[in-house]
């Protein structure tokens, strides 16, 4: 069985994918998955489901929801969700949680980048990004615990995107990135790394004027939204483009050395 939270929450068993229609039961499963293989107290579960507006018989209702969730998972002898004082624990066992796959792929990609194997690293990051099916826990973020976890997942996805782009820039795949980077900036207009990556991709694609327009857009957006100027690496890249710095056209190991200087990916 596979639990998938990188998008609408669902459970995949062989060729079948199932979702929970009852929001409170779905919230229960989400919280248990967030703390998989750890005991979650009944107090924390009750708070996650009802917040401050507790029903008179919250404990009895929680027992009903746990029973419903166990039936939904349809595991022999209820081995997935086990009662453990002061609450419950969801044992993964041989089951898979897609977040664990994502973390593994990002870790492997980082390791490959450190030893200069950028093409292989890019494939790891691509595989990690392919796990996403949409916003995580999109309809459950009124629960503070779930919202906090979903925010962390979003940051992990953005980090994976940035690493994927940098790995591809390092091996000369700049033209392939341009369209996706414009989309990324539209979705995350305050993420300065995407502006840097797009400027470099455009410059290496012989589109220096377009790269300068992207910098101007970054400056205007950051000033309007936050009252800030672009970060130092972005400013230094801008100056390098104005000078037609020959080092900016370099891909591979030399481009990696330029990262520390704030001039390239």
Secondary structure, DSSP 8 states (H G I E B T S, - for coil): -EEE-SSS-EEEETTEEE----HHHHHHHHHHHHTTTS-EEHHHHHHHHHTT---TTHHHHHHHHHHHHHHHHT-GGG-SEEEETTEEEE--TT-EEHHHHHHHHHHHHHHHHHTT-HHHHHHHHHHHHHT--SSTTTT-TTSHHHHHHHHHHHHHHHHHHHHHHHHHHHTT-HHHHHHHHHHHHHH-TT-HHHHHHHHHHHHHTT-HHHHHHHHHHHHHHHHHHHS----HHHHHHHHHHHTT-GGGG--SHHHHHHHTTTS--
